[in-house]
């Protein structure tokens, strides 16, 4: 189940242009919103339960690790696409932005899996993703 879900999730982004943050964010938002209804709701709940058991099962643990890497890769594409177009990329900033976006999305996933009826639309999540990325950059201390 974990491998199937990871493959299905990655397939939703297969043809997304690598540098088009709007397309990536919109597809990501739709994937997150799909958790609110079955069959995704049931699958997400089952996946969350399995993730708690994964530590004792090397095969399950590896499947979750692969799913996490795929998810992180998609978020990394989004974060890189959101960077200003001047100067080289700051790897430390990117890593922090990716970490915070993953935390935000993890919270959304958990909330929707727990039955949150928060009235969010795709545009709301896209806007919040942009705010998280920009917010991390805005409050990060500058070196120098």
N, C-alpha and C positions, 0 to 999 in steps of 0.2 A: 504494500500500500504506500509506504513512504517513497519508494523509488518511483512508482507510478505518478504520485502527486508531484514529486520534484520534476519529473519529465514533462508533465502537463503544464506546470507553472513556467518552466523554461521555454516551452514551445510558444507560449503567449508572447514572448519577447524575441523569438527567433528572427523575425524579419524587421524588427524595430531598428531604424537607423542608429548607428552607434553614438553619434554626436547630437541626436535630437532629444534634448531633455524633456520637451513638451510631450512627445510621443511616449517616451519611457515613463514619465510621471503619470500620464493618463492611463496607460495600461496597468501600471502598478496600482493606481487607485482603484481601477475596476476589479482587479484581482482581489484586493483587500475587501472591497465592498461585497464581493460575491460570497464572502464568508457568512454574511447575515442570513443566507437561505440555504436550505438543503438542495443538493447533496453536500455542498461545500461545508456547511455548518457542522454536519455530523462527521465529516472527514477531518475537519480541523480539530474538533473536540477529541476524536480518536488519536490524531497525531500528537496532540498535546499530552494525552495520557501516556502514549507510547514513549514520548520523549523523556518522561520521568523514569521509565523503566530501561531506557537505552544503555545506561551506564553498565549494567550487568550483562549485556549482550553485545559482543563485538560486531556482529553483522548489522544489527540494528543501529548501533552507534556509528558505524561507518556510513550507513545510509543517511543518517541525520547529518553527519559531517558534510557529506556531498551536497545535501540539500542546502545546508547553511552556506557553503561555498558558492553555490549557484545564486542564492538569494543575495549574498554579499556582492557578487559580480555585477548583478543587475543594479544594485544600489550604487556601486562604484561608477558605473556608466552614467547614472543619473547625476551624481555629484560632480563628476568631471565635466559633464555637459553644462552644468550650472555655473562653472567658474568664469570670471571675467576673461576676456580675450587678450589680456596684455600680460606679458611676462611669463616665466616658467611656472609650472604648477608646484605648489608647496605640498610635499608629500605628507608632512605632519598635519597640516590643516585638512587635507583630504581624508586622512585616516580618522581624524576627530569628527569631521562632518559625517562620514560613513557610519561611524559608531553611534552617533546621536540619531541619525535617520533610522538605523536598524532598531534602536531602542524605541523610537516613536512608533515605528511600524509594528514592533512586537507588542507594544501596549494596545494599539488598535486591534491587532489580531486577537489578543486575549480578551479585550472588551467585547468585540463582536461574538467571539466564541462563547462568552458568558451571557449573551443575550442582550447586550446593550442596544437600546432602541434609539440611540443618538441619531438625530436626523441629518446625516452627512450625505452629501452628493460627491461625485467624482471631482468636481471643481473645487469643493471644500478641501479634500485631501490633497489635491495638487497644490493648492495655495498654501496649505500647512507644510507640505514638503519643502516648498520654496522658502518659506519663513524659517524653517529649521536650519536649512543649509545656509541661508544668508545670516541668520542669527548667530550661528557658531562663528562664522567669519567676523562678524561685527564686534563680538565681545572677546575675541581671542587677543591676548596681548601680542603686540608687535615686538619683534626681536630687533635690537639694534640701538 
